[in-house]
Every structure is written in C-alpha cells, then in structure tokens.
Amino acid sequence: MIGIVSYGSYIPKFRIKVEEIAGVWGEDAKKIKGGLGVYEKSVPDVDEDTATIAVEAAREAIKRAKINPEDIGAVFVGSESHPYAVKPTATIVGEALGVGNDYYAADLEFACKAGTAGMQICYSMVKAGMIKYGLAIGADTSQARPGDALEYAAAAGGAAFIIGKDPIAEIEATYSFTSDTPDFWRRDLQPYPSHGGRFTGQPAYFRHVISAARGLMEKYGYKTEDFDYAVFHMPNAKFPVRAAKMLGFSEEHISQGLVVRAIGNTYSGSSLLGLAATLDIAEPDERILLVSFGSGAGSDAFALRVTDRIKEFEREPKVWEKIEKKVYVDYAIYLKHRRKIKA
C-alpha cells in the first residue's frame, strides 16, 4: 500500500471579517456573505509567506510521522505565491527540515491544484522505488486587488503530506482532467491576478471538478455511496456544495472539510486543508474522495481509504482547533500585513 503516511497544516492566526472589507468599499456585506458563503478569512503576519507556511506544516507532518527527515527523498511545494520569482521554495523547505542534500526538489505551479500534483508525483516516485518518502505541500498567501471580488476570500494557509508505504490513508486511485480554459491568470510582474468573473464557474470549476470525479469513478469502478467523505477545492463555500450535490453527495459528506467559510480560499492549500480536517476525524476503512481544482484549468481526483494505522496516529491539534485560534485585524492592518501600501 502507498499513500499518506502523515500530514500537517498551518493557518495564520490573523483574520479579517467580510464586514470589515465591505465597509471600506461601500458594499453590502450581507449580500457578499450570501453570495460567497465566506464570513472571514485568514491573513498572514508581516513575516509569513509561502515558505514559512510550508515549513510549519511540514514540520508538523514529520513530527507526527516520527521519521528521520533524511528519509524524505523528494520535496515538492505547490503554490502560486512563491516568495521568489527565481529561487525555489522547495530548497528553503528542505534545508529548514534537515532533509539533507540527496533529494529531488521542485516548485510546482498550477493555480490551486499544484499541491495535489505534488502528491501524484510523490506517489509515482514511491511506487517506482525511487524514494522512500515524498513530501508534497500546497501553500499560498493569495493575492487580490483591493476592491476586487477576490479580496473577500483570498486567504493564506497550507498543508503538507508525506507519501510513502504503510500509510494511514491509502491512495487507491488517482485521475486528472485538464484543458486550456483561461478563467484566471496573472502576467509576469503584475501584482494581482485577473479573472473571468462568472466564466470561472461552469466552464472552468464545475466542468473540471465533475469530470475528474466522474472519470475516477468510471475508470476504477467507484460509486458515490462508496465514499464516506468528499473534499473539493473551495474558492468559496457555494461551489463545493453545488459540486457535491451534482455528484450525489450531501452536505454531511463535505461539512468536515468545508473550512473556507472560516478561513477563506487558501488557493493551493484549499482542498488539502479540507483533506487534513477530514483525516482528523476519519476512521479505518472509511473512504474519502478528494478533488482539487486549478484555474487554467485542471482537477486531480483521489480515492483514499483510511487504514488501521490511523488509530495510533497523533492527530492533535486538529485543523478546526487551529481555525478557532484567531486574532481579528482591521482593514488598515490587513493592508500592512499584505504589503499593499506602496511608498
């Protein structure tokens, strides 16, 4: 069996409420919350970035697994907010963790699904016998132009997964669906992304998420009722709820992993934080359907089966416990933390 040997997560403690942002721009907060289903979002501290978030999440994963960091043979960091345009985040993470020098490393970028792409690569490398363990991380401090609709949800956070043999959750199958659908983009040297508004829904998010989920089920013989939990990418709270219904899942199937309402859209960390929150309560032989989404566009789907090893695995502190530890900031402090005030 090959799958998730351990996992860790990190969410900045700072939050800003939708009402605070809406008040600055003269918007109706009630309407925005109703439309997005997001009530507040996480905000990174002035000294937090994708690298620090990735390191913190990975340290927790290594500690829980009780493995030697030097046994990790690959480090992949998926993000669309790497701190350097030319300088890998993965090497910073590897050095901070004490992985050594004999390992594969790369930064991945595919909008919000770069972290799950890392999981697929690690799975393949372990299966091929190239490495003992692989570390796949999805982390972001996502960007949003002040006053843009994205600003109400673009957040910060991440999760790390160690892939190897004798897992707590076996990767039974994985499947991807990809197309050239330009719903969201950011040109070189541009500080903020652009998006296709409502176009990002049906032809982008729903087409890819539903196609990946159904493709996985059809190719490997699964049905909706085979899964106890489902986790989807969460650009807002409305999209994953609708996707779940389209596939025959109830809100009960996705509620544990629906962290977006409380912390916003953490981009590459979004579906992975939802998976981490779900693993926090999952029991042996339960199955989890994970489907990520990255604009541009593509989705990775996974069928995960929880094993008996989860019983002895240390799952504290849980993701929802971290979410509840928060400090609210006003819009001025938010601008300072996000470095949006230019001299």
C-alpha positions, 0 to 999 in steps of 0.5 A: 500500500502507498499513500499518506503516511502523515500530514500537517497544516498551518493557518495564520492566526490573523483574520479579517471579517467580510464586514470589515472589507465591505465597509471600506468599499461601500458594499453590502456585506450581507449580500457578499456573505450570501453570495460567497458563503465566506464570513472571514478569512485568514491573513498572514503576519508581516513575516509569513509567506509561502515558505514559512507556511510550508515549513510549519506544516511540514514540520508538523507532518514529520513530527507526527510521522516520527521519521528521520527527515533524511528519509524524505527523498523528494520535496515538492511545494505547490503554490502560486505565491512563491516568495521568489520569482527565481529561487525555489521554495522547495530548497528553503523547505528542505534545508529548514527540515534537515532533509539533507542534500540527496533529494529531488526538489521542485516548485510546482505551479498550477493555480490551486491544484499544484499541491495535489500534483505534488502528491501524484508525483510523490506517489509515482516516485514511491511506487517506482522505488525511487524514494522512500518518502515524498513530501508534497505541500500546497501553500499560498498567501493569495493575492487580490486587488483591493476592491476586487471580488477576490479580496473577500476570500483570498486567504493564506494557509497550507498543508503538507503530506508525506507519501510513502508505504504503510500509510494511514490513508491509502491512495487507491486511485488517482485521475486528472482532467485538464484543458486550456480554459483561461478563467484566471491568470496573472502576467509576469510582474503584475501584482494581482491576478485577473479573472473571468468573473462568472466564466470561472464557474461552469466552464472552468470549476464545475466542468473540471471538478465533475469530470475528474470525479466522474472519470475516477469513478468510471475508470476504477469502478467507484460509486458515490455511496462508496465514499464516506467523505468528499473534499473539493477545492473551495474558492468559496463555500457555494461551489463545493456544495453545488459540486457535491450535490451534482455528484450525489453527495450531501452536505454531511459528506463535505461539512468536515472539510468545508473550512473556507467559510472560516478561513477563506480560499487558501488557493493551493492549500484549499482542498488539502486543508479540507483533506487534513480536517477530514483525516482528523476525524476519519476512521479505518476503512472509511473512504474519502474522495478528494478533488482539487481544482486549478484555474487554467484549468485542471482537477486531480481526483483521489480515492483514499481509504483510511487504514488501521494505522490511523488509530495510533496516529497523533492527530492533535491539534486538529485543523478546526482547533487551529481555525478557532485560534484567531486574532481579528485585524482591521482593514488598515492592518490587513493592508500592512500585513499584505504589503499593499501600501506602496511608498 
